Amino acid sequence: MSNILTSVEECVDQTIAKVGSNLVLGAPLGLGKPVQLMNAFYQRAADDPAISLHIVTGLCLEVPKPGSAVEASLAGPIMQRLFGDYEELAFLDAYREGALPSNIRVTELYFKAGSMKNRPGPQQSYVSANYTHIVRDMSGLGVNVMTQLVAARDTASGLSISLSCNPDLTLEIIDLARAHPDEPFLLLGQIHDDLPFMELDAEVSPDDFDFIVRNPRYNKTLFAVPNSAVPLQDYAAALHASSLVVDGGTLQIGIGALGDAVAKACMLRHLNNAEYRSVLRDLSSSTRLATEHLGTFEKGLYVSTEMFVNGIMHLIEQDIVKRKVYDSLPLQQALNDGIITESIDERLFQYCRDSGLLPPRLTSSSLALIQYWGIVAADVSLEREQLLVNGQSVPNDMDDPQVRAALLLGVEGQMLRNGRILHGGFFLGPRDFYDKLSNLDATARTQICMTGVRRINQLLLDYPLYCAQRRDARFINTGMMVSLSGAVTSDALEDGTVISGVGGQYNFVAMAHDLPGARSILCIRSTRGHGKNLKSNVIPFYGYVTIPRHLRDIVVTEYGVADLRGKSDSEVIQRLINIADSRFQEELLEFAKAHGKVPQNYQIPESARGNSPERLHTILAPYHRKGLLPDYPFGSELTEQEVALAASLRRIKALSEEPAQFLATTFKALLHRANPQAAKPFLERVHLEHPETTRDFLIQQLLLLDLEEKGLLKVS
């Protein structure tokens, strides 16, 4: 039995006593970091130069910091409401500023997007790795202590532990430690009472841990990612991507606004199909695919995703994610082929006998297996050479019609058991998402399996089974830029600056090429920046790539779909230009012609020449007003007033990057007079009722103009 400790400091003492003063401390990505325990190790090393501490982790979470006094006035109460007493990682500031003590190192394998740009220390210590290789690389870096935030249950048989949000790496690490018992290694857990207890693969023995810290005073607020606002351009890309998702197929989506938009688009397709088809017709262009899928999800989807996000939970709630898969190749293949259904009947029994799942005579192991799938009743047992069925002794002969009839009698009309609608590696999301996971009923808990990325992100463990389960897979992820060759940049810049990390993107793209019927869909915003800083994200070439050209597949922007798989370079270039912003299309075409990559007489089709934000807004605004494409597809923790103020302040900030428009709007704002009674609560909320500087006065006036134009300053 693991040693249960009540203080993180004692856990540090015990760890050093066993491992020594040379500590290489591993921790999961995201939510699964035991913050208080990691901070105790950091503080001990900071206080004692004789200790060498190397922290190896990724995706360090921290509370957002407002950029100005006005933003702070708005954000302060929101941050307190959302993050409460969340305790941050103590090493982050020093790590970011290059001020870590000389005996402490930090290595990240994945950055929170953009958080370490222009930070030399983190940029220099970053390790680039596919998600499937992170455990290998952690081992190579010498990790001898692995820490994990865990959930716990007290049961009649003792303490039960769940890896909860992060079995992604730790399951593999546990197996690695078992395979090398003579190497110094400790697994440490810290219990958090609010962490959802996930069962199945995520549930592990307390004996797997060397020490577990359990103390209610460490139950600080769990880090929760607020729901994202989704701009119309992301909805446009998501609508295009959703039309590629196959009913009865497999889905993977990522975090952020685009992932939420894809989930919402799938919901619109299923719940309001007429409007869905209408908006896609309005968005249609020459870039649409003949193989689009526009119907409702009658068969439903199965999810195999590295990250289980809030949008997927909403798809489960709307009965869109409902297709079950089974870890039995004979059962899964027969279900795929329509030979059997999930209902237990004579046809299923006959198939099981023909396929060998039911052997001529049952053994204890074969009986346990078919009972696991629910094919025979749980109370059937072996008694010497006979079977005990409904209290009656019958021959152990699966070819005897009367025996089969007796076995079938106890289960006929019931459904197969232990099917899964989702396999996920880790989860992160808003607070209500965690609450839903904690409150899953018994049936739902058996259908959602948190497990390791060694299973989810690749096919190597069981290629035939995973091919059968992940039929018609659509792996939908985001990229930053795509070159005219079809190569995609997703995690770093041309000069080597790391923005985030490869994570599992390469895994899913490669898997899409290895799985029959699968496709990789990379969504890329067509432009970035504003005004004079506006640039195309469809570019001639780039000095860094995440996904090489030979793995090009489907690229989606807000202007359409470019199917690049198996196409010539000229076709790839033409298709990408067709979904680029029209302000950049001609220069892209000129580049391609100058380098002999497209025919000199090629012209951009007229149907692709209207790719503009204005056109998108004209098309999508009516659907937005109807509530079909809401700013926050899954609700917001913000009040209506806070949502309005945040949107207005974002617009004002964007205006500052467009001098001509900023001056014109400022002049208009200075001439404008808002209703003081209606404006008062908005201004008080951001402490601008009495601006003290010229800058604050201008922000006040621009804010009032924007709120007025949105119709929010009406007197009730």
N, C-alpha and C positions, 0 to 999 in steps of 0.2 A: 504494500500500500504506500502511496506517495506520502511524503511528509507535508502536512498542512501547517502553514505558517500564518501568523497574523500581522506581520510587518514586512514591508519591502526591504527595509534595512537589514533585517535578520536574513532574508533571502539572499541579499548581496553577500553577507558574511559567510553563509553556508556555501555559496557558489565559489567564492574565492578559496575557501578551505579545501574544496574538492578539486577545482580546476587550476588554481594558482592565480597569479597576478597578471598573466598575459591573456586578456579576455577579448575574444572576437564574438561580438554579440549580434545575433540575427533577430529580425522581427519581420512580421508579415507586412504586406502593402496595405495602406489605408486604415480601416477601422480597427483591425485586429492587433494594433500595438498596445501593449500594457503600459500606458504612459507613466504612471507612478513608479512602476518597477524600473523602466528604462531611465527615468529621471534619477532614481536612487543610484543606479550604476554610474550615471554621468557625474553626479555630485561626488560620489566616493572617489572616482578617478580624478576629478578636478581638485579634490582636497589632498590627494596622495599621488605625487609624481612617480612613485615607484610602481604604480599600476599602469599598465598599457591597455587602453580600451579602444577597440575598433568596432564601430557600429555599422552594420550592413543591413540596409532596408530599402524601402522605396515608397513613393507617394505619401510623404509626410503631410499631415493635415494640420491646418492652422486657421484660426478665426480671421476672416477678411479684415483688412485695415483700410479705413476710409482715407481718401486722398486729399481732402480739403476740410476746412472748418464747417462749411455748409453740409458736405457729405457726412461729416461726423455727427452733426446735429440730427440728421435724418437717420443715420445708421446706428447710433449709440443705443437707443431703446430697442431697436430691432435685434442687434447683436446680443443684448442681454436676454431678450425673450427667446431667441433661437438657440443660443449656446450656453446660457446659464453659467454654471461654475465649471465648465469644461476646462481641464488643465492641459496646457500646451506642453509640447516637448521642450525641455529646458535647453537642449543643445542647438535649437534651430537658429536663433539670432546669431550666436557666435559662429556657427557653421556657415551661415549666409554671408557674414561679414569677414570671414577669414580670420577669426579671432579665437579659434579653439585652442585650448592648452596644448602644449607640444606633445603630450602623452596621449592625446585623444584624436582619433580620426573618424570621419563619417564617409561612408560610401553609399550612394543611392543608385539603384538600378532603374528607377523611373521617377521623374520629377512631376509634381503638380504642375500642369501646363503653364509655362511662362514664368514660374516662380523663381527660377534660378538663372534667368537671362542676365548677362553682365555681372555674374558672380563668379570670379576666378576660382575660388576654392572648390565649390561644388562642381563647376565645369571640369576641373582637372581631375577630380576623384570619381566622376561618374563612370559606371561600367555599363556598356551597351550589351544587352542580352535579350534573346527571345525568351518569352515567359516560360516556355518548356525547358529552358536551360538554366533557369535561375538557381534551382537547388544545386545543380552541378557546380555553378560558379560560386555559390555561397560556400560549398564544401572546399572548392579550390582556394578560396580566400581564407580558409582555416576556421570557419565558424565553429566554436566549441560550446556556445551557449545559445539556445534558441528560446525566445520569449514569445508568449502568446496570450492575448486576452481571450478568456473562455467563459462560457455559460455553464451553469451547474444546476443539478436537481438533487434533492435529498429523496431517496427512494427507500423502500423497505429493505432492499438488498445493499444499501449504502449509497455513497456519493456517485453521481453520474456526471460526466464531463462532456461538453460539446465544443468543438472548434468553431462552431457558429458561423460567423461572418468570413472566416479565413481558413478553410481546410485546403485551400489552393496549393500551398507549398508544404504545409506542416505534415500532412499525411505521408508525403514522400520522404520528408526529413526523418519522421519516426521510423519508417522502413529502413532508411539508410543507417540510422543509429543501431537498429537491431542487427543489421548485416555486419557491423563493425563494432562489436561489444567491447573490444579491448582499447578502442580509441577514446580519449577523454572527451566526453560530451554530456551536457545537461540540457534537459527540456524543462522550462519553467512556465507555469501558468499563473495568471492572475484572474480571479473570478470577478465578473461584473454582474450584479443581480438583474440589471435591465437588459442585458444582451439576449436576443432571442435564442432559445435552445433549439437547434436544428438537429434532427435525428439522422438515421441511416448512416451514410459514410462519415458524416461529421461527428458522430458520437463515438468517443474513444474511451479507453479505460483510464481511470486515474493513475493506474500503475505505469502508464506510459510517461508520466511526469515525475521528475526527481523532486521538485518542490512545487507546491501550489499555494499561492497567497490568497487568503480569504479574510476580508475585513470590510464591513459595510461602509467605513469611512472613505474607502477608495471608489465608491460608486458615484463618481462625478458624472455630470451630464455627458452622454454619448455624443460624439461628433456627428452631426446630421447635416447633410447638404441640402440647402433650400431648393425648392422647385425652381427650375429655370423659366425665364420668360422666353418665348419662341418668336423670333422675328418672321415676317411673312416670307422672306427669301428662304429660310430654313423649312417652312411649311411646303414651299414649292418643291424643293429638292426631295423632301420626305414623301410628298404625294407621288412624285415620279418613282421613287424607290419602292414605295408600297405596292405599286402596280406590278412589280416583279416578284412579289412574294406568292408562292404557290400554296393554295389550299391543300391541306394534308401533308405539307412539307415541314421544314425545319427553319428556325429563325435564330439569329444572333444579332443583337444591337448593343451599342455602347452608351456611355454616360453623356449627359449634357443636353443642350437644347435640341440638337439634331436627333439624338436617340429618343427624346420625349416626343418630338415631332413625328418620327416614324411610327411610334406606338399609337399616337393620336390619329394619324392617317389610316392605320389599319383598323382602328375603331370606327372611324367615319365610313370606311369601306364596308364594314360588317353591319353597323347599326343604322346607317342612313345611306344606303347604296345608291339611290337615285341622285342625291346631292354629290356623292363621291364621283360618280360617272360624269356629272355635269361639270364639276371643277376640273377634272382631267381633260374633258373635251375643250374647255376654255383654255387650258394650258398647252393643248396639243400642238405639235409642230412636226417637222420632217424627222425629228430625232426620236420619235416614239418607236417602240419595238413592236413587231408583229406578234411577239410571244407574250404580250402583257396579260396580266391576270386581274380581272376587275370584279369577280363575283364575291359573294360572302364566304365566310369561313365555316362551311358546314362540317367538314371533316376536322377542322381545327389544326393548330400548329403545335409542334413540339419545340422546345427551346433547349439548345445546347450553347451556353454562353459563358465566357470567362467571367463577366460581371453581370450579376443579377441586379437589375435596376428597377426603379419605381414604375417605369412605363410598362415593364413586363408584368408586374403585379396587377396593373390595371387591365392588361390583356387577359390575365387569368380570371379576374373578376367578371369580365365581359364574355366569358366562355369562348374566347378566341384561341387562347392557348389551352388546349384540352386533349390533343392527340397523345396517347400513352405509348411509350416504348418499353420493351421488356428485354432483360439481360439473358435472353435465350434465343440463339440464332434460329432454331427450328420454329419457335412461336412467332418471332418477328418476321421471318420470311413468309410464313403462311398468312399472317395478317396483311402484309404488304400485297401479297398476290390475291387476296380475297378468298383463299381456300377456307379460312375459318374467320369467325368474328370473335369479339371478346366475350361473347355469351357462351357459357358452357353447355354443350349439347352433344348428341351422339356423333355429329360430324367432327367436332373437336376431339372426342375420344378416339375416333377412327384415325384421324390424322396423327394424333400422338402415338398411337400404336404403330402406324406405318412409318413414322419418322424415327422410331426408337425411343422417343421420350417416355413412352410406356413400354418397358421391356416385357418379355414373356412372363417373367416372374419378378415381383417386386422385391427389392432388397431394402434395408433400412435407409440407405442413402437415396435410392430412386424414389421411395415413398415420401421421404422428407422433401425432395425436390418438387414433386407434383403437388404436394400439400402446400408448399410455398407459393406456387402459382394459383392455388385454389382449385386445381383440377379434380382433386378428391377431398372429402371432408377432413377436417382436422382431427376428428375422433377415430378415424380408421387406424388400425394398428396391426402389426405383425405378431402372431402368436404361434411360435414354433414354425410349422410348415403351412399354416393357414393365415387367412386375413380375418380380422374381426371388424365387421361392418354392421353398424346399427345394432350392436350387441349380438350379432349372429356370426357364427364361424362359417366362412366360405373358402373354397379352394383359392390358392394363390396362382391364378391362371388368367392372364389378361386376354387370352383368346376365347375364354368361355363367355358366351353372350349373357348368361345369367349373372355371372360375376360382374361383368361390365355394367349391366342394368342395375345391379344393387349399388355399385359405386356411384353411378350417375344419379340415382334417386336422391342421394343426399346433397347434390350440388346443382342439379339441372336448373337452368334459368339464371343462375348466379353469374357474376362477371369474374374474369380473370383477376387475380390479385397481384399487387406489387408492381404495377406499371408506373412509370414516371413521366410526368409532363414537362419536367425541367431538370436539367443538370447544370449547376452553376459552380464557379470557382470561388468567388467572393462577392459580398454585397456591400453597398454603400448607398445611402439615400436620405430622404427627409424623415423626420421623426415619426410621422404617421405610417410610413413604410415599415419601420421597425416594430411599431405597435401591431400592425397587421400580421407580421411574421410571428410575433409572440403569441397572438391569439388564434393561430390556425387551428381548425378542428382536426380530429384524429385522421379523417380521410385526406385532407389537404396535406397534413404532415408527411403522409406516406407517398405523396405524389411529387414532392419537391425535394430533390437530393443535392445538397451542397457536397462537393467532392473536389478532387485534385485536378489541376490543369494538365497533369500527365494524361488524364483521360479526356478532358474536354478539348484541349487545344491541338490534339494530334490524333492519329489513327493507329499508331504503332502497337498499342496494347492488344487490340483485337480488331484488325482491319475488317474482316467479314461482318462482324456484329455491328460495328459503328457505321459501316456503309448501309446496312439494312435499316438502322435506326435513323440516320441523318439523311434520309432521302430528300431530294429537291431542296437542299440546304441553300439558304440565302444569308450570307455573312455581311452585315451592313455596318460599315465603319466610316470614319472621317479622315480626310487628308488635308494638308495645307495647300499644296500646289501640285499640278500635274504638268509635265513637259509634253511637248508635241509627240514625243516617242511613246507616250503612255506610261512612263515611269512616274511614280508618285512620291512626294516628299511629305512625311507626316510627323516627324519627331525632331528634326534639327534643321539648321540653316546652312547655307552654302559655305560659310566660314567655319563650320564645326560647332557653332553654338547649339547646345541641346535645349530644346523647348520642353519635351516631355520624356519620351522613350519609345522604343519599338513595342514593348509590351507583348501582346499577343497578336498584333495586326499581321505580321508576316506569317505567323502560324496559320491564321484563318485564311489568308490569301492562298498560301501554298496548299492548304487542305481543300480549298474550293477547286483546285486543279486536279486533286487526287480522288475526290469523291465523285462518283457518277451522278450527273444531274445537278451538281452544286455550282453556285456562282458567287464570286466576291463582288460586292458593290461598294465602291468607295465614293462617298459624297464629299464634294469640294465646293465651297462658296466661290463663285466666279471671280469675285474681286475682294480686295482688302483695302482699308484706308478710306479717306474721304478727301474731297476737293483736290488740291494739287498733289496730295499724297496717295491718290487713288491708283491702284495697280491691279493688273490682271493676275489671277491665280492659275490661269492657263498660260503657260510660258514656253518660249522656244526651247530652252534647255536649262539645266540646273546642275550645279556642282556637287549635289548630295542627293541620294535617293534612299528611301526606305523600302519601297517595292520596285524591283527592277522591271525593265520593259518586257522581259520575257514572261513575266507573270501578270501582264496587263489583262484586265478582264472587263468589268463594267465600271464606268465613271459616270457619276450623276452630278449635275449642278442644278441650280434653280431653273435653268432653261431647258433641261431635258436629259436624255439618256444617251450615252455613247457606248455601244457594245464593241469592245476592242479585241475580244478573244479571237485568235486565229486570223486577224485581218492584216493586210499589208500595211507597210508604213504610211503609204499615201492615204489609204482608207482611214487609218487611225488619226492622222493629222486632220483630214477633212471632218471627221466626226467630232473631234475635240473642238475645232474652231466653231462648228455649228452650235455648240453649247456654251461657248464663251460669251462674255459681255460684248455687245456689238461695237462698243467704243474701242475695242482692241482687236477686233476680228481682222481688219485689213492689214495691220502691221504683222500679225501672226501669219497671215497668208503670204505676205510679201517675203517674210523670212523663209518660209517653206519653199517658195518658188525660187528664191535666190540660191538656195542650197540644193535645188534639183529634187526635192522630195514630193512635189505634187506637179501635175502638168501645168504648163504656163497658161493654158486656156481655161483652167478651172475657175469657176465663179461660186461664191457663197450663195446657196439657195435663198430665194426671196423669203421663204418661210422662216429662215433662221436669222434674218437681218433685224428683227425687232426685239432683240434680247436686251431689255432695259428694265431698270427698277420701276420706272413709271408704268410700263406695261404690266408688270407683275402686280403692282399695287392696284391698278385699275381692275384686273381680273379677280384678285383675291379679297379686296376690301369688302365686297358685298357678302362673301362667305364669313368674313371676320365679323361684320355687323350682325349677322344671323347667329353668332355664337358658335359656329361650326369650327372655326380656327381661332380659338381664344388665345389671348396673350399668355396665359398660364394654363396649359391644357390639363394639368392635374391639380389645379388650385394653388393658392399661395398662402404662406404664413403671414404675409403682409396685409395690412388693412387696405381698403380701397384708396384711402388718402395717401398711404405710403406708396402704393403701386403707381398712382398718378404722379407723385413728386419724383419718384425714382426715374420714371420714364422721361419726365420733363428735364431733369438734371442731366440725364444721358444725352438728350437731344442738344442741350446747351453746350455740353462738353464737346460733342461732335461738331457743332457750329464753329467752335474756336479754331478748328483745323481748316476752315474754309473762310479766309479773310473777307472776301467780297460779300458772301452771303451773311457772314457775321455782322458786318457793318450795316448792311441793308436791314437785317432783322433787328439790330439794336436801335437803329433810327426809328423803325416802326414801333418798337416797344416803348421808346421814350415819348412818343406822341400818343401812345395808347393810355386809356384810363380805365382801370378795372374797378369793379364794384368792391368797395372796401369791406363791406360786411361779409361778403362771400369769400374774399381773399384772406381775411384775418386768420382763420384756423390753419390754412396752408402755410402762411408766413410764420405763424407762431411755432409750427411743428419743426421748422428748420432755422428758427431764430433769426429771421430776416424781416421782422416787423419794423425794426429800427436799424437799418444798415449803418455801419460805422465807417466804412471805406467806400471809395468810388467803385472798386471791384464788386463788393457785395451789393451796392446799389444797382449796378448793371445786371447782376445775376437776379436780383429781385424783380427788376422790370421784365427781363427775358422770361423768367418763370411765370409771372402773371400773364404775359402775352400767350405763352404756350398753354397754360391752363384755361385761359379764356377761349382760345381757338379749339380746345377739346370740349368746350361746353361745360366745364366744371365749376365755373364761377357764377352760377345762377343762384339767386336768392330764393330759398324755399318758402 
